[in-house]
Structure formats: C-alpha cells, structure tokens
Amino acid sequence: MAEEKKDAVKAPKATKAKTETKAPSKKAESKFLLYKGKPLVRSGNTIYYGDPRDEYVAMLDVLSTEPFDGIELSGKVRVRIMASDPTKVTPDKILWKSGEKNGLYNALNIADIWLERANSEK
C-alpha cells in the first residue's frame, strides 16, 4: 500500500515562469545625472546640459572656483546655448544666448530657461 501512495504522488511538472516585459522607467533609462529632467554631462570644467536629441543644448564653462569647507565650489560660470548638430563647426553652433552667472545653480537655472525658449522656437 505504501508503494501505491508513492506512485499516486507525482512531482509537479516544471513550468516555465512567465516573464513580463515592462518598459524601463525613466530613471532606469538614464545613466546621467539629471537636472529638471535633462541630462548633465561633465568634461573637465565644461558641463553640457540638455537632451542631445533636441535642437539645442547648453554648454556651461566653469571659469573660476572658490574653496569652501575643504572642497572647491564653482564661482563664475559662462552659459552658452549651442546647436546639438554634430555637422556644424563650433563657431556656427553658438546661438544668440551667452552670459556669465555666479555659481552653478544660477547658471543651470538660466540655462534651463534659455533652452526651453530655444527648443520651443521652430
């Protein structure tokens, strides 16, 4: 009788688990630091801000730094709006907007405003 019970209990069939494919979230897609939803990419003392798929991006050059509590903070920052088209040469890329701000936060804020305006004008 014990043998009959062993036969009666069968191992469950192995089934493949269904995997749902979800679209990756915005945070998972981006490998860049974001500011107001746009990527920031740094190369030395130059920071590029904006989506390269847009017509224009901002280029922020840190012109001076100031020591604060053992770290270096940005002082003067030049903000320029430029075309993201790789076929244009550098002088032709610079748009009509250029200026200097004190501090990175102020520079990013004006860059965001100028980018919104430049990319909306078409």
N, C-alpha and C positions, 0 to 999 in steps of 0.2 A: 504494500500500500504506500510505503514511503517513496518507492520508485515512481508510482503514478503521480504523486504530488510534484515531484521534481520535473516530470515531463509536462505537467499542466502549467507550471510557472515558466513562462517563456521570457527571455530577455527582450526588452523593448527594442524595436528596430531603431537603428541610428538614422536620424533625420538631419538633413542639412538645415542649419539655422537660417532663417530669412534675414537678410541684411537690408535695412532700409537705407536708401541713398538720399541724404539730405544735402541741400545746397549749403556750402560753407558759409558761416556767418561773416559779417564784415570784419570782425576782429580777427578771425582765422585767416582771411584772405591777405590782410596787410601784414607785412613783415617790417614795416616802417613805423617810426614814431609819428603819431598823428596830432595835429592841432586843428581844432574845429573841423574835423573830418577829412583834412587834406594831409598828405604825407610830407614829412620833413626829412631831407637827406643832407648830411653834412660831408664836406670835403675840405679839410683843413679849417680855415677861418671863413669859409663860404658855406652858406646854408641855402639849399633850394627848397622852396615851399610851393606846393600846388600839385595838382594831378598832371602828369606829363601827357595825358591824353587830351587835356584841354588845350586851347589855342595859346594861352599864355601861362607862365609860371613866374614866381618871384625869386629873385636872387638877392640874398642878404649877405653883405660882406661885413664882418666884424672888424672895425678899424682900430679900436683900442679896447684894452681890458683894464679892470681895476681889481686890486686884491681885496678880498672880504673874508674874514674869518678863516684864512688858510686856503681859500680857493680863488680862482680868477673868474670874475663876472664880466660880461660884455659891457663896454662903455658906449662909444659911438658905433652905430650900425648904419651902413648905407643900404637903402632898399631900392631895387630896380625891378621893373616889370619887363619881362622879355618873352619873345616868341619861343615856343617849345619846338618849333620846326627845325629838325637837325640839318636840313639842306641849306638854311640861311647861315651866312657868316656872322660872327659875333657882333660887329658894329651894327649890322642891319637888324639884329634880333632885339635890341633895346627899344622899348616903347617910349612913349612920351612921359611916363611917370618915373621919377627918380628923386630921392631925397635922403636925408640923414635924420636919425632919431637917437635919443639917448636910451639905451637899454634894449635888450632883445624883445621883451614883452611889448613895448611900444612899437618896435619895428614890425613884429609879427601882426599886430593889430592893424596897422596901416596897410601892410602888405595884403592882408585878407580883404580889406575894403577895396583896395585898388584892383585886386584880382577879380573880385565879384563884378566890378564895373567893366573891366576889360573883357572878361569872358562872356558877359551878357550883351555887349555891343557887337553885333554881327551884321 
